[in-house]
Amino acid sequence: MPIIVKKKKGESKDDIIGKFRRLYLEEDITEEVKKRTAYTKPSAKRYAKKKIVLWRDKCRRRAKRSRNYGAKR
């Protein structure tokens, strides 16, 4: 999806460039370009997915422990 920044009355060129830059960073365009230009091996993709799953599991365990910490025993 293209990024369109329209100039409003009283805005300078620097303001418009700043808006564009913020939108560019929010959309993670640089990451997408890196993914599409460079080849990633299937094993690297599997490793990345596994790493994300392990990270989520670790966060869930940590949250569960913190919820149980204040409970009476």
Sequence and secondary structure as in RCSB ss.txt:
>XXXX:A:sequence
MPIIVKKKKGESKDDIIGKFRRLYLEEDITEEVKKRTAYTKPSAKRYAKKKIVLWRDKCRRRAKRSRNYGAKR
>XXXX:A:secstr
        TT  HHHHHHHHHHHHHHTTHHHHHHHHHS   HHHHHHHHHHHHHHHHHHHHHHHHHHHHTS  
